[in-house]
Amino acid sequence: MNIRLLLSVSSAIALAACSQETATVSNQAASAASGAVSAASAPAAASAPVAITAAATAPAQVFNIESLPVSTVPLGQFPYFSLPANYKSFPRTDSVREYARFPFFVGDRIQMVEGKMYSTRFSYFVANEQVKQNYSSFEVEKNLESVAAQLGGAKVFGGKIPDDVRPFWKEALEENFPAAKYYEDDPFFAYVIRHNGGNIWIGYMDTDHYMGEGFLFVVQEKGFAATTKILDAGEMKKQIDSAGKVDLQVNFATDKTEILPESQPQIDEVFKLLQSDPALKLSINGHTDNTGGKAHNQSLSEGRAHSVVATLVGKGIAADRLKAAGFGDSRPIADNGTEEGKAKNRRVELVKQ
């Protein structure tokens, strides 16, 4: 999906107010275009962003998303707008994640906004040839400002992130979007549209000074809905007895080996399985999707498998009953071209030895 910042607005979406944690805006903030609220169905639940407060003196102007008018502008297909002529995404950098999070700097704090996210890395191309000297940061910024206003939104920050906040923002950026290349002098721009189905956040990271390109992020807030199921010890035993293995969805911290708390109940069921059959020995195999390099994915999958083994040994399972192995992205069970497929490929496999 290549995007163009020239707005293409289509079918109407009924909008109503959506609550948002109060954030402070910079002096560069712009007011959104107002509009009458249309009849709407019940608003979708939105996640409450986590705020990291900056140590710097807060700007005088206070921003509250509820002070923005509710947009009545008809919207098309997510992410709602596209790039102007000759600005195109780099190959394989367009990505839509059904649920992700991104750090938006809004003047006095970092807002971790969660929901459906589009991201891309783009530059100025002519006849399929990159011409970096023709990249215009100002042109991109003005187009974003225009499209945000047309969608009924407001610019909430634009410029260099303050020195005392930058390390925290960079850490949050790298944790949630490792592919982004950020330099300390790069400006960041944030826009917000108040939206019934979840506030729409637009982020633009300008790397023109170093690379003649930029990164674009669009997040539509929505509440988290769990899609994975815990397999109990009995069901795992059935699958292992019939197929010799079972696949589990175990959630880890982004690009790390730390098992997230929501996956501990699944690990507890593996522990029960091993307790119920003292003769059972398992290979714990880690697998990733194809995001990132081959060597990195291999190392990550091995580390995650070892993390599961260490947790089970810590619960009392004998170490000689378990073996850890990683296969990176070499054994996909679904299409890595979709977010759903990638989620299936990020798995832990229990194989009977």
Summary of the structure (lengths in Angstrom):
residues: 353
radius of gyration: 22.9
end to end distance: 44.0
largest distance: 68.6
contacts: 1128
relative contact order: 0.14
helix: 26%
strand: 27%
